[in-house]
Amino acid sequence: MRATDTEGVELSSYHLKGVAYSWFEMWEDSREEGSPPVRWSEFVDAVIEHFLPLQTKASCAAEFEILKQGSMSVWEYHMRFARLSKYAIYMFPTMEARVRQFVQGLSPLVINEAATTALNFDMNYGKMVAFSQATETRKLKNRMEREGRSKAHSVGNFCGSSGGGGGRSAFRGGSLWPS
């Protein structure tokens, strides 16, 4: 138990007003005597459970079920996955199920390596996010290097071609028009 969890709950409860504060007092009183201090995640879950309308929870669960990385980075996808997954915990009876759901939503750039790694190694969710980020970074860097070489190669060919200006390239100060 981290001290910051307990401090966060206390600070948040201090700022609650009206109905929210009344709920917090009842919630706090309903906890067993002598139970450990409340963790931040437990408090957040309780607030969401009580105050978030059922329709909103269902909408978030539906959004999670169809979540794909698309044009997001792996990190952005992970953040949305983590935020929405709490509304669809029924989908994760095991860590493998959570990892599988994450991998299925990855972009084509990363999915093949991530899926293979998930099958061949003991991966938890955190390790899979880190692996996917590293794979994405490496592949994007390789793509940029390839594109840079490709552009340099085509520019080099253009510069070496002869224009109509006495064998000098227009790119090097020659004229495109005959003198």
Order of alpha helices (4+ residues) and beta strands (2+ residues): alpha-alpha-alpha-alpha-alpha-alpha-alpha-alpha
